Amino acid sequence: MQWVDNRLLSGLTGYSLCRIGLSGLFLLASLFARAQYRGTPAALNAARIQLCSGLLTVAKDAGVDLDSTLVLASHASRISRVPVIMEDMTGDYAAESLTWMDKGQQKVFEQRIAGEKGEAHAKDMLALGAYLAFSPGLSTVRNDQAINVLNQALRELAACKLSRLYAQGLILKGKCLIKKVDTLAGVPCFDIIKSDPRFRNDKRLMAKALTYEGTYYPYLPSTSPLRIKFLQAAVKIYQELKDEISQVNVLQNIAYLSFAAGKPDRTLAAVQQTLAIQHEIKFPYTHYSTDLLCFLAFIRGDYPRALSIAVESVRTAEMTKDSIGLAYFYLRVSDAYWAADGHSAESNLWANKALRGFMKYGGDASLYRVLGNMDLVHYSYGSSKKLLRLLNGMMKSYPPRNTIQRQDLYSVFGSCYEEIGDFRNAEKYYLSAVALADSNDFSTANRFRGYVYISIGNFYIHRKNYSRARSYFISYLTGKPGRGAEWAYRLDAYHSLFRIDSAQGKFDAMKNLYQFFRLRDSIYTGQKNKAFEELNVRYHTLQKQKDLDMYRSKSLLQQQEARASRRNMYIGFAALLIVILFILARFISKQKSNRLLSLQKEEIDKKNHLLETIVREKDELLVSKEWLLKEVHHRVKNNLQLVMSLLNSQTNYLKDEAAMKAVLESRHRVLAMSLIHQTLYSSENVSSIEMGNYIRTVVEQLQESYETRGHIYIELQIEQLRLDVSLAVPVGLILNELVTNAIKHAFELRDANRIVVSFFKSAEEEITLIVADNGKGIPGDLDTSTTGSFGITLINGLTEDLNGNFSLENLAGTTATLVFRYEDVFSRASLSEL
């Protein structure tokens, strides 16, 4: 198979699948598509394009990113990407507001939201960021644009306190940063979801974060265990949520990653679990899981089992009309026939179907690989000249993208030129294919090296250049043995060596013939051949039955449509009569209502005029009240400024150091209160304080007063909250005391000193203020309730005013924590407004 690399093949050495287990799973899978899916159509469609996206990414050797294959799957199946892009967010938006995503109308949407503000703009910015986060390809410009939009959305969502959507934005930002291969910045986005108390109890949010981290983390052999660990944790959460569809998607990704990591047992376990869930919910698109089972059987060399499962994958894909992956499933059937019987008619039939399927969808990484399975010269195109025209057309329409594809193309060119007798060009192309095969480090190099070596060896046999032919067969046989169809190449090599030895009259020719028969007998048995024949008959029988059922269904449908048409006509006449009578009754009723409404309107106009007068007088009183409040705050601020000036003047006459420190600390306390009244005076809202700007100003004043900017770094982690004046004053004084104490007493050295000030809503009804430093810490025997320190006594008193709790801890320095109830804020704020 095109998408298996050398790591997979080496990891599967010693691989053993339980035949009974495969038989049971195959039988289970054959029943799935016949039942009716019990979930919602939207979830089914989203799962379908996600499974298809995973298959296309793997089938294209991970040369195309998941976002690009999601677009391919969406366009091919005509299913919207919106449920995938806006996972767990569609409930926050009207359905019609997201239709622009499928139409690609980004500019129109940006113009529409340009004038929005508040929550509406924040939510629409998140939708735009999500759309950009799923942009196809690896364009750094689009990715950077997505990150910038999401950063703006996160700021607005935080300001609007939309925490759940804020978390969704963090997940999308993490996806973009990981896609940019900036894991150092991307991983912390997911870590916030896992550690933040606001999100820890949201299981669906946690599962989505784990799924994104496991799915989009950069692929390296060393990262596979970590990715699988994330995905397994997500599966456990989805099991608790009883979300079977999400389990199917995540388990399929685990199966692919386990296979890539060379863990066949874990791969089989993941596929078994996936198929069991699909059976439980009657999920129709089982072919994505059975396709992986087919490949496991193929790698094992159990071709009848691989063929049986491959035909079942084709059957369910055709029955559900899920055609985008059909070409790959056709190719699996062709591979199984080819591995068992070389260029058989059945192998050519299925390879031809696969080729036409790949060309229908605009080319594919497997397009040239199909040519190696097809005896197109004698089967599909009748002559080598026709095939050469086909190949030249393919090169122009779908140029080969890597050395594997060029290697396959050169091999077929060599075969064509050999067929028409142009041996010079034939040898040139064969040798070019061999050179590419020897230099290839692609994942499938070992798998297709055999095809190239056998082709050029047979070419030299036909040219009677036996020594060169022998060298290629010997070189191939002495190389590292492969898996799956490699045994067919080795059979061909032993038989060709027997032909060479016989033609040269060598007595040890029978040795190679003996190796040929021994290898063939170990692979093919009468039972397997019989299984192939029975399966072939079974498929053609099912195909004929399917055509007959289709004809019967069409006939029945036509009869039902005729009956429905007559019934609809009668219903239409009756409905029209009812509508006419209803309109007549409404007209009469409306005439009566209009007269009554006219009288009521006059009465309402009088009351409206009176109400407008009352409202206008009230507005005038409110304006007067606000002006008086501002004047009060202005005068209080001026008085406090006067007190500060008096304290400054007093220091000029003090010589005692302790007295000067006490005056300076008192000045800082007065300043903290003065800033509150200054803020209220300059604000439209005269009853509450925006604490973010206030805390920042207090800290800056303390830094300037104590001249700390060169040796103490103060970090602010502040949530935008408003407090009533009666609460802001004690909080400001406590902040002043804690920061002053940290600056004065926490640090013994002048390097790497750090203070962190945090202010946030820690729970639904609590606000927390934390001042932490990395200094020397507090004495272990310090008791805040009995100490004689004025600052601690002041803090304790202010904490009682807030009905809160205050604590000091040694945590790599000193951590002071103040917690007070959030409901108290509103109760006091409402009282202050009264």
N, C-alpha and C positions, 0 to 999 in steps of 0.2 A: 504494500500500500504506500502511496506517495508520501503520506505524512508521518511515517514511522522513521525515527532517526536511529543512528548507530547506538546511542545510549539506550534506546528502548530494546533493541535487539540483543545487546549484550546483557541488559538487566533481566531479560527473559530466559537466560540460560538456566536449564533445570526447571523450566516452567511446567507445571502440571495442573490441568483443569479436570475437575470431576465430571466425567461423561454424564453421569446421572443428573448432576446439578444443571448442566447445560440443557439436557433433554427436558427437565422440568421447567426451566426458564423459557425455553422455546415454546413449549406447550402453553405456558402461561401467557406469553406474548401473543400467541396466535388467537387468543380469545379476547384480547383487550379491545381491539378496534370494532368488534361486533356489538359491544354494549354501548350504552349511551352515557356520555360524560355527565356528571351530576353537579359540576360547578357552574360558575357564571361564564358567559361567552367572552367577556372582556378579559378575565383571568386566563382563559384558555388561549385566546389570541396572543396575549403577551407572552405566555409560556412558549407558544409555538415559535414566534420569531426569535426568542432568546435561545431556544434549543438549536434552531437553524443557524443562528449567528455563531454559536459555539462550534457546530459541525464545520461551517465554512472556514472559520479561523484555523481549526486544526487541519482541515483538508488542504488548506493553502500554506501549510508548513509554518503557520504563525507569521507569514509574511505580510498579512493584512491585520490591522488592529480590530478589536471587537466592535468599536463604534462604526467602522466602515462596513463590516459584515452585517451589523444590525440594520444599516440603511439598505444593503442589498436584500436582506430577508424581508424587510418591510415593503420595499418596492415590488419585489417578485410576488409576494403573497397579498399585496394590497391591504396590509394591516397597519394601523397607525402605530407609530413609535411612542406616542404621548404617554400611555400607561407605564411604559418602561422608564422614560425620561422623568416623569413626574410621579414616580412610585411613592405611595403613601402621602401624596400631596394633592391629588386631584379633587379631594373633598373640600379643599379650601378655595377652589376656583369654579366658576361657571364653565360648563363643557364648551360652550361656543367661544369662550375667551382664549382657548388654547388651540383652536383649529389652525392658526397661523403657522404652527410648528411643522405640520405635515405639508403645508404649502410653501414652506421656506420663506415666508414674508417677514424676515427679521426687521428690515428697515421700516416697513409699515407699522409694526408693533412698537418700535422705538419712538416713532413720531406720535403714536397714539398715547403713550404713557408719559410723554415729555412734560405735560402740564399737571400730572398727578402729584399728590402730596400724601404724607402720612402712611397709614397702613396699606392703602391701595397701591401706592408707588413701591413700597418695600416688597410687597408680595409679587408684583409684576417684575421687579428687578430680579427676584429669586427665580421666577419662571424663565426670564431671559438668560440668566446664568446657567440654569439647568440645560437649556437648549444648546448653549455654546459648549457646555461641558461634554455633551455627546456628539460634538462635531466629528465627522469622519476624517480619517487621516491623522498625520502626526505634525500638523502645522503648528509651529511655536507661536505664530501670530494669533491664530484663533484661540489657542490654549491660554496665552497671556491675556487676551481679551476676556475670556471666560473668568479668569482669576480676578481681574480688575472689577468686573461687573459683580461677581460674588462678594468681593470685599465690601463694595458699596452696599449691596443688599444686606450683608451681615450687620453693618453699622446701623442701617435704618431699622432692621428687625429688632436689634437690641434696644434701640431707642423706643420702639413701639411695644417692647416687652412681649414679642411673639417668640417665646423660647423654643417651641417645638419646630417652627419653621426655621429658626436660627440654627438648630441642630441639623436640619436637612441641608442647609447651606454649608455647614462645616463638612458634611459628608461629601458633597459635590466638590467643594474646594480641595479636599484631600484627594479625590479622584483625579482632578486636574493636575495637582502637583506631582502625583505619582506618575501620571502619563507623561509629565515633563521630565521624569526620572529625577525628581527632587524629593527623595523619600525622607530626607532629614526634616523638610518642612511639611511633607504630606502626612506622615505617620502621626505627628502630634494632633492633627485635626481629628483623627479617629480616636486617639487616646483621650481627648477631652470628652467625647461622647461616653466612653467607658468609665471615666472617673468622676465627672461632674455630677453632684447629687441631683441636679435638676433633671438629668436625662437617665440616670441609672435605673429607674424603675420602669422606663418605657421599653418593654421587651422588643417590640417591633422595630423601634429605632436602633436598639443595640444590635439586633440581627442584621439589619440593613448595613450598618457600619462594618460589621464583621464580614459580610458578603462582599461588599465593595473592596475592602482591604485584601481579602483573599483572592478576588477575581482580577483586580487591576494591578496588583503588586508586580513589579518587573520580573519577567521570567528568567531565572537562572537555576541551574541544578541545585545550588545551595539554598535557594529560597522556596523550593517546592514543599519541604516539610512544614515550613512556617505558614505558607498559603493554605495547605491542607488543614492545618490546625485551626486557622481562622474559620474556614468553611465548615469544619466539623462542629465548632462552637455555634455557628449560625444555625446548623441543622437541629441541634438540641433545642434552641430557642423556638424555632419554627414548629418543632414537635410539641412543645408546650402550648404554642398558640394554635395548634391543629391546622396549620397552613400547609396543606399537602402540595399545592402547586409550587410554592417556594422551595419546599424540600426536594422536589423533582429537579428543579433547575440547579440547585446547589450541589446535590448529589451527583448530577451528571458532570459538573465541573470537577468535583473530587475524583470521579472516575478517570477523566482525561488527565488530570495532574498526576494521579497515582500511576497511570500507564506511562506517562512521560518520565516518571521517576524510577521506572523499572520495577514496580511493585504489582505484579499480576494478581496476587491473592487479594490485595486491597482493592484493585480495580474490579475484580469479580464481585467482591462483597458490596461495593458501591452500586454496581449495576443491578445486582440482585435486590438491594434495598429500593432502588429506583423503580424497577419493574413491579415490585410488590405494592408500592404506593400507587403506581399507575393502574394496577389491577383493582385496587381498593376503590379508587375514585372513577374508574372506567375512563381513563385518559386515552384518547384515540391515537395520538401521535407517538406510538411506541417505537417507531422505526429508528429514532435517533439512539435509543438505548440498545436495541437489538443489533444495530449496525456495529456497535462496539463489541458486542458478544461475538458477532461474525468474525471480526478481526482477531479476537482472542483465539477462536477456533482455527482460523487460518494460520496464525503464527505457530500454533501447536502442530500443524500439519494434518489436522482432521478435516480434510476437504469435503467429504459428504456432509458433515455437520455444518461447516462454514457455508456450503451451498444451500442447505436447508434453511438456515437462518437468513441468508442473503435474500433468498426468494421470498421469505416471510416479510422482510423489510420492504421489498418492492411491492408486495401485495398491500400492506397497510398504507404505504405512501400513495399508491394509486387509488385505493379505496377512499382515503381522506382527501384526495386531490391536492396533496402537499408535494408539488412537483419540483421545487427548487433543489432538493437533495436527490432527486431520482437518478441523475446521471452518476452520482457516486455509488448509489445502490446497484445500478446496472453494472458498474465497473466491478463491484464486489462479486457479482454472479459470474462475470467474465473471468475474473481472476481465479475463482474456484474451478471452473471448467478448464481453464488454461493450465493451471497447476496440475490437474489430473490427466489431461489428454492433449496438452500442447495446443496447436492451432486447429482445434476441432470446430465443426460448424456451429455448435452451440456457443463456444467462446467467441467466435466471430460475430454471431448474431447479437449477443449482449454487448460486446465491445462497440459494435456499430451503433447501437442504441445510445451507449454512453457518449460516443463521439458527437452524435447529433445533438444530444442534450447539452453538452458543454458548449458547442458552437451556437446553440439557440440562446444561451445566456451570455454571449459575448466573450467567449474564451475563458480558460481556467488554467490553474497550475497543472491540472491532470490531463489537459488536452493532448499534449504530445506523448504522455505516458500511455494513453490508450492505443496509440499506433503500434506499440510493442506487443500488444495483445491481438492485433488484427492482421490476418493474412489478406489485406485489402487488395493486393494485386490480383488475386484469383477470386475473391469473394464479392466485394462491394463495387469495385470500379472496373473490373474486367481487363484492364491492361495497365502496364507500368506507366505509360505516357499520361493516361488520365490521372493516375495517382500523383505523378510529378506536378501536373497542373494544380491539383488539390493542395499539395504541399507548398508550392510557391504562393498560392493564394492565402494559405494559412499563415505563412511567414509575414505577409504584408498586413493581413488583418489582425493577427494575434502574434506579434513577434516573440520569440522565446525570451524569457526573462532571466534565466540562470543556466548554469552549465549542465544541469540534469536535463532540461528541456532541449538544449542544443545537442546533447549526446543522443537523446532519443531520435531527434530529427535527422541527425547525420546517419544514424543506423538505418532508418527507413529510406533515406536518399541512396545509401549504398545498395540496399536491396533492390530498389527500382532500377538503378543503372546496371546492376548485375543482370537483371531480368531482360533488359533490352540490349545487352551485349557490350555496353560501354564500360569495360573492365577497369580502364584507367581511372575514370571518375569514381567508379564503385570502390576501388582500393583507397582512393584519396579520402572519401567520406568515412569508410570503415576505420582507417587509421586515425582520422580526426576524432571519431567517437571513442576509440580506445584511449587516446591521449587524454580526453576529458574524463573518462572513467577512472584512469589511474591518478589523476590530479584532484578528483572530486573529494571534498570534505563535507558534502551535503549529507543530510540525514539518510537519504535513500541510496547512497552511493554503492554500498555492498549489494543491495537488492538488485540493482540493474546492471552491475558490472558483468554478471553472468550472461545476460542477454547480448551485450556487445561482444564479449569474447567468443561466445558460441557462434554468433553471426559471422565474424571475420574468420574463424576457424573453418566453418563450412565453405566460405568463399574460397579459401586457399585449397580446400579439398577439390572443389569443382575445377580449380585452375591447375590441379595436380601438383601443387607446391606443398608436398606432404610434410616437409621439415618445418616450414613456417606454421602450417596448420597444427602440427603436433605441439609446437612451442606454446601456442595460445591455449590449447586444451590442457596441457600439463600445468601451465602457469595458473590457470583458473582452478584446477583440482587441488593444487598444492596451497592455494590461498586459504584465507580464513573462511570456513563454511558459514553459509548464511542460514536463513530460516524460510519456512513457507515454500514458495515456488522455487527456491534455490535447488531443491531436490530434482525438479524437472530439468534444470540446466545441467546438473551433474549426471543425470541419466543420459542426456544428449552427448555430453563430453565423453563418457565411457564408450558409448556406442560408436561415436565418430573415431575414437582411437582404435577400436576394433576394426573399423573399415580401413583406416590407414595402414595398420599392421598387416591386414589381409592383402591389401593392394601391393604392399612391399614384400610380401611373402615371408613375413617374420613368424617364427614358431610360437612366440609368446602372445599371439593375438588373442588366444582363448582366455588369457588372464583378464583382459579388459572386458571381454564378453561375460565372464563370470561375475565381475564386479557390477556390470550392468544388470544382469538377472537378479543378483542378490539384493541390490538396492531397489529394483522395481518390485520384487516380491515383498519387500518390507513395507512398501507404501501401498500397493494396490492389492486388493483381495477381491474374490468374487462377490463377497458381501457388499463391498464398497461400490463396485460397478453396478450391482443390482440396485443399491440405494440411489445412485445417480439416475438410472433409468426410471425407477419408480417416482422419484421427485420430478423428473422431466414430464412424465405423463400426468402427474398430479397438477403441475402448474398449468399445462395446456388445457386440462379438464376444467380447472377453476376459471381460466380465462374465457372459455366458451360459455360456462355457466354465468359468468359475469356479463357477457354480451347479451345472453338470453334474458337475464334479469333486467338489464337495461332496457331492452325492447318492450318487455312486459310493463315496466314502470312507465315508459313513455305513453303506451297505449292507455293505461289506467289514468294517467295524468290528463290526457286529452279528454277522456270521458268526464272526469271530475270538473275540468275547466268548463265544458259545455253546460253541465248542470249548474255550476256556480254562476255562469253568465246569465242564464234564465232567472235564477233566483235573485240575482243582484238587480235585474231589470225590474222585477215586481217590487222589490224593496225600494228601489229608486222612485217609482211612481207613488207609492204610499208615503214615502218621506217627503216628496215634493208637496203633496196635498196637505200634510201636517204642517209644513213650513208656511204655506200660504195662509192657513187658518190661524197659525200662531202670530204671523205678522199683522193680520187684520185685528186680532184681539189686542195686540200691543199698541196699535195705532189709536184705538178707542181709549185705552187706558192712559196713554200718554197725553191725550187732550185734557183729560180730567186732572192729571198730575200737574200739568203746566199752569193751570189756573191756581191750584193750591200753592205751588212753588213761588208764584209771583207775590202772593201775600206774605209768605214766609221770608222772602228776600228783603222786603221792606223792613220787617221787624229785625232781621239780622243786621242790616246796614246801620240801623240806629244803635244797636248794641256794640257793633264794631267801632263806631265813632267814639262812644263812651269809653270803650276799652283802650283805644289808642291814646286818649287823653290821660288815662290812669298810668299807662306804661311810660308815656313821655315824662310825667312827673316823677315816676319811680327812677327812671334813668338819670334824671337831673340830681336826685338825692344820692344815688350811688356814686356819681362822679364827684359830688361834693365830699362824700365820705372818704373816697379813695384819696382825694387831694389832702384832706385833713390827716389821714394816716401817714401819707408820705411826708407831710410837714413834721409830724411827730417823730418819725424815724430820722429825718434830717436833723432835727434839734438834738435828739438823743446821740446821734453820731457825732455832732459838733461838741456836745458836752463830754463825751468819752475822749474825743481828740484833745480837749482841754485838759482832762485828767492826765492823759499820756504826756502832754507838754509839761504839766506840773511835775510828773514823775521824772521826766528827763532833766528838768531844771534842778530837782532835788539831788540828783546824782552828782551834780557839779560841786555840792557842798558836803558830800559824804566821803569819808576816808576809810571807813570800815568796809573790808571786802565782802563780808557776809551781808551787810546792809545793802551794799550796791547790788549784789546778786538778787536779793529779795525784791528790791525795787524793779530790777530788770525783768524778773519773772512776773511781777505784778503788771508791768507794762505789757508783756506778751498776752496776759490774760485779758486785759482791757482791750487790746488790739483785736483779739479773737471775737469779743462781743461787738466791737465797733464795726468790724467787717460785715457782720450780719446786718446791722442797721444800714450800712452803706449799700449793701446789696439790695435790700428791700426798697430803699429810696430810689435806686436806679432801675428797679424792675417794675413790670406791669402788674405782677402778682405781689401784693403787699402783705400776704398772710403766710407765705411759705417760701422756703429757700431751696434753690437747686444746689444740692450738696457737692456735686462734682467740682464746679468752679470754685465753690467756697473752700473746700478742703485743699484744692491746688494752691489757692492764694495764701492760706494760712501756712502751708508748708514752705512756700517760696519766701514768705516774710521771715520765717524762722531760719531758713538757710542763709539769707542775707544778714540777719542779725548776728548769727554765730559764725559767719564766714566759713561755711562747711563745703562749699562747692568743689574745692580741690581734693578733698580727702574722704568725703562721705557721699555716696550715691544713694539718692532716695527714689524708690520706684513706687508709682501710684497705680493701684488696680481698683478703679472706682466704677461702680455701676451708677447709671444716671437715675437718682432718686430725689424726690422733694420731701422736705420735712417742715412741719409747722415751726414757727419762730420759738415757741416755748420748748421745743425739743432740740432745735438747732443750737441754741445757746449752750446747754449742758454738753451736748456732743462736741461742739467746737472747743469748749474748755478742756474736756477730757483729752481730745486730740492734741491740744496745745501741751498739756502736761506730759503725755506719753512721748511725743516727738522730742520735746525739750529734754526729758530725762534720758532718752536714747542718745541724743547728740552729746550731752554732758558726761554721761557716766558709762556708756556701753563699750567704748573702744579705748584700747590701750595703744594701738599702733595707728599709723596714718595711711595704711595701704589696705585695699580690698575691703573697706568698710561699707556696709550696705544696710539700708533700712527700707522695709516694704510696708506701705500703708494700703490696706484693703478695706473697702466699704461696699457691702453688697447685701442683697436680700437672700439670706441663707436658707430660709424655708418659706412656706406660704404666708406665715404670720410673724416672721422674725427678721430683724436687721442686725447685721454683725459689723463691728469695727475692729480691725486687727492691726496692731503696730508691732512688727517683728524686726529684730536686728540680728546680725551674726557676730555680736560682740562677746564679751566675757561671761554674760549671763548674770543672774541674780543669786544672792546667797541662798543655800539650800534651806536654811532655817527661817527665812523671811516669812512673816505672817502678815498679810495685807490688812487683816482686821484689827491688829493690835499695834502696828508700827506707829511711831510718833512722827513720821514724815508728813509735812503739811500737804505735799502734792498727793500722796496716797489718800490722806484723809479727805482732801477735796474731791478726789475721784470717787471715793466710796459714797460721799454725800450726794454727788451729782448722779451716781448710778441709782441710788435709792429714789431720787426724783424721777428717774426714767422708768422705775419699776423693772430694772434690768439686773444682769449678773456681770460681774467683773472678775477676771482671773489672770494670774501671771504664771508662766511656765518657762522652764529651761528646755528649749528645743533648738540645739545648735546656736545658742544665743538666747535672748529674751523675747518671748511672745506674749503680748498683752492683748486680751480679748474682751470686748464689751458686746453683750447680746441683750437686746430689748425687744419686746413684742411689737409686731408690726400693726396689730389691731389697735394698740394704744396710740399709735401715731394718728390714725384716722379719728379716734374718739376725741383726742385732745384737739386735733385740727378743727373738727366740727364745733367744739366748744369755743375755741378762740374766734371763729367766724361769728358766732352768736354775740 
